[in-house]
Amino acid sequence: SNEIFFKLAILPYYHMGNIRIGMDLTGYMSSKNNISLNFWSDIYDIIDKIAYLDYFASDGKMYMHIGEVSSITFGYGQLLRNYTNSQAHPRVQRTGLMGNYELSEKFMDFEGFIADFNDFKNTGGLVGLRSTIFLSQNLPITIGISLVSDVNQYAGLPDKTDYWSSLGDTVTSRTYYGLALDA
């Protein structure tokens, strides 16, 4: 955007036992006096200040992460490969959720993600679920099923009627689903 930004950051964190929390309380000054990056207008702007919030179960069977979502690949990458939600930083800050849960070692596990909480205010968002099952020691094959849905592809765009009218489009939402089975 041909702007020069100056950044003042306060990055408090807390790590204790199974919980890690880090915040990114960054303020920006720009050469064009554009300070819109500093506004906290709704709950989603506050959530976007979470750099990370991690929980690790003591038994190692569960992990949950709130913050930047990165390097997500489902299966062999046919449905989702190296997905990340961090683009155009600092103008766009995205905070999502990743997690996994292992029901039993060498049996079944689950993983999922929400790309950006902010998309939910426009009734949208990219979400995904994946489960794998290990058949048996005699037949060492893992079968996986993945579902990814873009609940509203237009969720990240401005929610203004004149914006949509200028495009000549009256549709303000579109949903896509993808399903993959792998072995």
N, C-alpha and C positions, 0 to 999 in steps of 0.2 A: 504493500500500500504506500510505498515511498515515504514511510514515516520512520523516525528514529524513536525508540522506546528506551526509557530509563526505568529500571526495576528496583524496587525496595521490597525485600522479602523477609518475612518472619516465618520460620519453619519449625514450630514446636513439635515434639514427638514424645511418645510414651511407649516403652517396651517393658512388659512384665509378664512372665510366664507364657501363656498361650495367646496373648493379645498384643498386637502392635498397632499403634495409631500414630499417624503423621498428618499434619495439616499444612497447607500452603496458603498462607495469608499474605499474598503478594499484592502490592500496589504498583501501578504504572503511571508514568508521566510520558507524554508523547510530544514530539516536535510540533504537531498540529493542534495541540491542546485537546486532543480526543481522549477524554477520561472515561468513556463509556465502559471500559474494561473494569473499572473500579466499583461499579454499581452492584448492589446486592438487592435486587428488586423482588425476589420471591424465594421460596424454600429451595428451589433447584439451584439457585446461585450459591446458597450456603452449602448445599451438598457438594457442589463442584469445588469447594475449598478443601475437601478431603483428599489428601495425596494418597493415603492408603489407610485402610482399616482391615486388619488381617486377624483371623482366628484359626488356630491350629488345634485340633483335638489331641489330647494327650496320647491316645492310642494310635494316632496317625491315620485314622480312617476318614477324617473330615477336614476340609480346608475351605475357608470362605475369604474372599478378597473383595473389598469395595475400593474403587479408585480407577486407575487407568486399566483398561482391558486390552491385552496385547497377546499376540502369538497364539491365537486360538485356531486349532485345526481339528476338525471332526473326521474321524476315520482316516482315510488315505488322502484327504484333501479334495475330494470331488465336490463336496457340498460347501465346505468352508475351509479355507487354507490361509494361515498366518493373518487372521483378522486382527485389526487393532482399531481402537476408537480415538486415538490421539492424532489429530490432524489440525493444521492451522492454529497451533498454539502460539501466542496467548489469546488471540481473538476468540477462539472457540475452545471452551473447556468442557470436557465430557467426563462424567463419572458413571461407571457401570459396576456390575457385579459379576464375579466368576466364583464358581464353587464346585467342589466334587465331594462325593461320599462313596466310600467303599463298604458295601454290605458285608462282604467276607473276602478274604484273600483268595485269589484264584477262583472266584465265583462270579460276582456281579458288582458293577460300580455304575455310578451316575455322575454326570457333570452337566453344568448348565451355565448360561450367561445372560445378562441383560446388557446391551451395549451402552445405553445412556438413559439415566433416569429422567433427564430433561425432556426426552421425546414423549414421555407419558402425559405431559400437560397438553399435548396436541393429539392425544389418543393414538399414539404410535409407538414405534420402537422396534429394534431388532432384538429378537430373543432366540435362544437355542437350547435344546436339550439333547443329551446323548446318553445312551446306556449300552454297556457291553456285558456279555456273559461268556465265561470260560466254560466250555462244555464238559471236559473231563481230562484226566491225566492220560487215559488211553487214546483219546482223540483230541490232541492239544490245539484246538481251534477256538478262537475268540470271535464271536458274532456281535456286531454292533449295529445299532439303529440310531439314526440322528434325525432330528427335526429342527429346522430353522425357519423362522417366520419374520418377515418384515411386516409388522402389523399395519403400518401406514407409511408408505414410502415418502409421503409428503410432510411427515411430522417435523422435519428439520427446517422446512421452508416457512417464510412469513405467513402468518394466519390473518391475512387481510383480503377482504373481498376485492378491492381494486387491484391487488396484485394478481389474483387469479383471473379477473376479467381482462387485464392487459394481455394475458397469455391466450385469451379466447377459450379458456377451459373452465367449465363449471364443476368438474370433479375435484374434490378436495381431499380424497383419500383413495388409496389403492393398497391392497394386501396381497402379499405373495408368500407361498409356503414351499419349502423344499424338504424332501424326505430321501434319506439314503440308507441302504442296507449294505453292510460290508462284512467280510470274513477274512 
